[in-house]
Amino acid sequence: MILEVAVLDVREGEGDRFEAAFGEAQALICRQRGYGRHELRRCVESPRRYLLLVWWDTLEDHTEGFRRSADYRRWRELLHHYYEPFPTVEHYTPLLAGEAP
C-alpha cells in the first residue's frame, strides 16, 4: 500500500469554501481503482494548513490512474485554486508500524 501525502496551504479566508469543495471532490477519488481510504486534517497551529492523506494500492493507481482521469480534471477545477503555494505531493511506502501497549 502507498500513502500519498500532501500539505495543503489554503488561501487566507478560504478555509470554509475549500472544505465545502473538498466535500464534493472526495467522491471523485473514492471511486478510483486502487483507492483505499483518505483523511483530510486541519492543522491546529496553522488553521489554513491541511494535511491530505490518501492510501492507494499502488503508486500507479494515483499517478497514472487518477491523475489521467476525467475525475482528476474535475478535482483540479474544484480545489486547485484554493492553494497558495501549490502543494508538493509525495508518496510513502510502509516500513515500521506500532501500536500503543
N, C-alpha and C positions, 0 to 999 in steps of 0.2 A: 504494500500500500504506500502511496506517495502522498505527502502532505504539502499542499500549496499554502504559502504564507504571503499575505500582502498587508503592509501597513498603509492605511488609507488616511491621508490628511485631507479633511473636508474643508472647503472654503468657510470662512467665518460667517456665522449666522445661517448656514445652510444645513445644519445637522438634522432638523426635523424633516425637511424636504428629502434629504438623502435617505434617511431611514424609511420614509414612505416609499420612495422609488426602489429601495432595496427590497422592501416587502413584496413589490411586484416582480422585481428582477429575479429573486431567488428561485421562483418556479422554473426559470429557464435553465438553471444548472441542475436542478433536481431531476430533470428528465433526461439528462445526458448519459450516454453509455459510459460505464466505469465510475460514475459518481457514487460516493459512499455516504457522505454527510457533510454538513458545513456548520460553522458558527460565525457569527458576527458579534464582536465585543467592542464596547466603548472604553477608552482609557479613562481611568479615574483621575489621574494627574493632569491630563491634557484632553478635555472633553471633545475637542474637534478631531481627535485621532481615534481611528477604529482599527481593529485587527480582524482580518478576514482569514479564516482557516477553512480549507476545503480538502477533504480526503478523496483521492482518486485511486482506482485500481492500478493504473499505470500513468507514467508521465505523458504518454501519447494521447491518453483519453482527454487530458486537458489541453495540451499544446496543439495537437492535430485535430482531435475530435471536436471539442467545444470551440476552440478559437477559430476554426474554419467553418463554423456553422452559421446559419441564419439567426439562430438564437443568440450567438455572440454579438452579431451586429446590433440586435435589439438591446442586449446588455449594455453595449457601449452607448447607445442613444439614451438609455435611462440613467446611466451612472457616471460616465467618464467626465462630464462637465463639472462635477462636484469636486474633483480632486485638485489640490494645489499644495505641492507639486504632484506630478503624475507618479503613481506608486511603482516601486520595484516589486516584482513578483518573483519569489524563489520557491524551490521545491526541495523537500526533505524526505529522506528515507529513514526508517527506524533503526536504531542501534541498541539502545537500552531502555528499559521501562521499569517502573517500580510502583509499589502500592504502599499506602500507609499501613503500619502494623496493626 
